Amino acid sequence: MSVINRVLRDLDQRQQQQSKGSYTPAAMAPQPLHWTWMIGIAVGTAVVIVILLNLYWWLTIDTDPALQVVEAPVTNQPTVIAATAEESADQAVEEVERGTDAESASKPALQRGPVKPRELVQVPPSPTESRTSELEEAEATTEPVVSEIPTETLATVAPEPEAEVEATDTPSTFAVERVQLSPNELAETNLQKARSALRRGEREQGQELLEKALTVMPEHVAVRSELAAYWYGRGFATRAVAILQQGLDRVPQQSQWQLLLGRILERMGRIEDAYIALQSVDSSSAEYIDLLEVRGNAANQLGYFSEAAQDFLALASLKSEGRWWLAAAVAFEDAGEPAAALRAYRQAAFARDLGVDARRYAEDRLQALGGS
């Protein structure tokens, strides 16, 4: 065992000597830089960049007088630019050349000295800036245009006296007064407007105005009458009758409403309703005669001959017309009152306004009744 161990040990030693003598590394691993070197490189780079920026600024900004702008105090008045774009460009080129020659002759090329104040040099603006400057120049140079007024006109426009001017300078006060119209005045106003609208052919507007006036004052005679006539003319006779009947419920024996209602009912064929509507009439009204005529005709058609004869007799007395005497005589005869009929026929025969045929009929009836 000792021999084997010795042999093995000798082999190990030989292999270690061969490995130490023959191994050469292909490349050395890079050693990391020290942190001090990295800081130094960064600081140096920053210093170089700052120096280059300062040099560029000094060469481009400070040495170019065309880019130097002297701030002038701002005033309320606009600055008027007298030079045009081309003149400003020429002046800028000349100023740059003069400034460059003077600086090159007086001081080194890269030496920075105190900047002396120079005059403002106009730089040719871009198309957008030139358009903006032209607009500003137009606004600044615009003066109020005074139109030429003839001398005669100026002579007629004399300044007002000082007293009047002072009076007009004082603020005027307006007092708003609310005038409250009465229902009757409101109804009258709407009625006039409605009539104007109906004359122009604006029927719907006229109807609305009439209804508004009637709402304000239901007792207004003309408003209710014209509204009923409007509906009857449009073919709504039932609505017209309802409007008039509502008015008579408020104001019974209103003669205009009674007369209009009686005639509408008579034309509608409602004779009984017409006679009932005219049972009680006002004898002092201006429509009394017309009311008697409508009621008498209705009573005669309904067979109320005595009532009709009384109305015709009243008409004959009021109007002194032969036709009403003849109508009363016929009604009395139909009612079975021959004595009253004879008196009426006699008055009709002597009436001068009665026609020949009507007079002959009256004479014939007198002979038949024994009154000749």
TALINFEN-V744081 format. One record per backbone hydrogen bond with DSSP energy under -1.0 kcal/mol. CO is the residue of the C=O (numbers start at 1). NH is the residue of the N-H. E is the energy in kcal/mol with one decimal. If there is no record, write none. Layout:
co->{CO/CO}
nh->{NH/NH}
e->{E/E}
//
This chain:
co->{1/2/3/4/5/6/7/8/9/10/11/12/13/14/15/16/17/18/19/34/35/36/37/38/39/40/41/42/43/44/45/46/47/48/49/50/51/52/53/54/55/56/57/57/64/84/85/86/87/88/89/90/91/92/93/94/95/96/97/98/99/100/101/102/103/126/127/128/129/130/131/132/133/134/135/136/137/150/151/152/153/156/161/162/163/164/165/166/182/183/184/185/186/187/188/189/190/191/192/193/194/195/196/197/201/202/203/204/205/206/207/208/209/210/211/212/213/217/220/221/222/223/224/225/226/227/228/229/230/231/232/236/237/238/239/240/241/242/243/244/245/246/247/254/255/256/257/258/259/260/261/262/263/264/265/269/270/271/272/273/274/276/282/285/287/288/289/290/291/292/293/294/295/296/297/298/299/303/304/305/306/307/308/309/310/311/312/313/314/315/316/321/322/323/324/325/326/327/328/329/330/331/332/333/337/338/339/340/341/342/343/344/345/346/355/356/357/358/359/360/361/362/363/364/365/366}
nh->{5/6/7/8/9/10/11/12/13/14/15/16/17/18/19/20/21/22/23/38/39/40/41/42/43/44/45/46/47/48/49/50/51/52/53/54/55/56/57/58/59/60/61/62/67/88/89/90/91/92/93/94/95/96/97/98/99/100/101/102/103/104/105/106/107/130/131/132/133/134/135/136/137/138/139/140/141/154/155/156/157/158/165/166/167/168/169/170/186/187/188/189/190/191/192/193/194/195/196/197/198/199/200/202/203/206/207/208/209/210/211/212/213/214/215/216/217/220/224/225/226/227/228/229/230/231/232/233/234/236/235/240/241/242/243/244/245/246/247/248/249/250/251/258/259/260/261/262/263/264/265/266/267/268/270/271/274/275/276/277/278/279/285/288/291/292/293/294/295/296/297/298/299/300/301/302/304/305/308/309/310/311/312/313/314/315/316/317/318/319/320/325/326/327/328/329/330/331/332/333/334/335/337/336/341/342/343/344/345/346/347/348/349/350/359/360/361/362/363/364/365/366/367/368/369/371}
e->{-2.5/-2.1/-2.5/-2.6/-2.3/-2.5/-2.5/-2.3/-2.3/-2.4/-2.4/-2.1/-2.4/-2.4/-2.4/-2.1/-1.9/-2.3/-1.5/-1.2/-1.9/-2.0/-2.3/-2.2/-2.5/-2.3/-2.3/-2.3/-2.3/-2.2/-2.3/-2.4/-2.3/-2.4/-2.5/-2.6/-2.3/-2.4/-2.7/-2.5/-2.2/-2.5/-2.4/-1.2/-1.2/-2.2/-1.9/-2.2/-2.5/-2.3/-2.2/-2.4/-2.7/-2.3/-2.3/-2.7/-2.8/-2.4/-2.5/-2.5/-2.3/-2.5/-1.8/-1.8/-2.4/-3.6/-2.0/-2.1/-3.1/-2.5/-2.0/-2.6/-3.0/-2.7/-2.4/-2.8/-2.8/-2.2/-2.2/-1.7/-1.6/-1.4/-2.4/-2.8/-1.7/-2.2/-1.7/-1.0/-2.5/-2.5/-2.3/-2.4/-2.4/-2.2/-2.3/-2.0/-2.4/-2.4/-2.1/-2.4/-2.5/-2.1/-1.6/-2.7/-1.6/-2.1/-2.6/-2.4/-2.3/-2.2/-2.6/-2.3/-2.4/-2.3/-2.0/-1.9/-2.3/-1.5/-1.8/-2.3/-2.7/-2.1/-2.2/-2.4/-2.0/-2.2/-2.3/-2.4/-1.5/-3.0/-1.2/-1.8/-2.5/-2.1/-2.2/-2.1/-2.6/-2.3/-1.5/-2.2/-1.7/-1.1/-3.1/-2.5/-2.6/-2.3/-2.5/-2.8/-2.2/-2.1/-2.5/-2.2/-2.2/-1.7/-2.5/-1.4/-2.0/-2.6/-2.4/-2.4/-1.0/-1.5/-1.2/-1.2/-2.4/-2.3/-2.0/-2.3/-2.6/-2.9/-2.3/-2.1/-2.7/-2.4/-2.2/-1.9/-3.0/-1.7/-2.4/-2.9/-1.9/-1.9/-2.5/-2.5/-2.0/-1.9/-2.4/-1.9/-2.1/-2.8/-1.7/-1.0/-2.3/-2.0/-2.3/-2.3/-2.2/-2.0/-2.6/-2.3/-2.4/-1.8/-2.8/-1.1/-1.8/-2.9/-1.8/-1.7/-2.7/-2.5/-1.8/-1.9/-2.4/-1.3/-2.4/-2.6/-2.0/-1.9/-2.2/-2.4/-2.0/-1.8/-2.1/-2.1/-1.8/-3.4}
//
